[in-house]
Amino acid sequence: MEENTYLHLDEETIKKVDDKMPPAEELQDLGEFFKVFGDVTRLKILYVLLCSEMCVYDIASLLNMSQSAISHQLRVLKQMDLVKNRREGKTIFYSLADGHIVTILSQGLDHIEE
């Protein structure tokens, strides 16, 4: 019978890990944040907005999807503060919320291309 070997961590290591571990609520929020990137349509929308600010109609045309489907996904992205919008007359234009989104997308691609 094979005997299991356990590593017994010293108190200093345990404290270091405990100090660096974010609170459970933040980890939950982080999990929800990354879940947004698990949808291909949302990723396509983010890449479209990486290139240019656009309205729902233009995004839908570009991605060959319904305006309703795009609006739904934009709502999700806006709730997670990944996109922002501005109104010009009756038209609402969407863009990436900030530079962090560009970094997340480019680092994600770098990671899978390694």
Secondary structure, DSSP 8 states (H G I E B T S, - for coil): ----------HHHHHHHHHHS--HHHHHHHHHHHHHTT-HHHHHHHHHHHH--EEHHHHHHHHT--HHHHHHHHHHHHHTTSEEEEEETTEEEEEESSHHHHHHHHHHHHHHH-
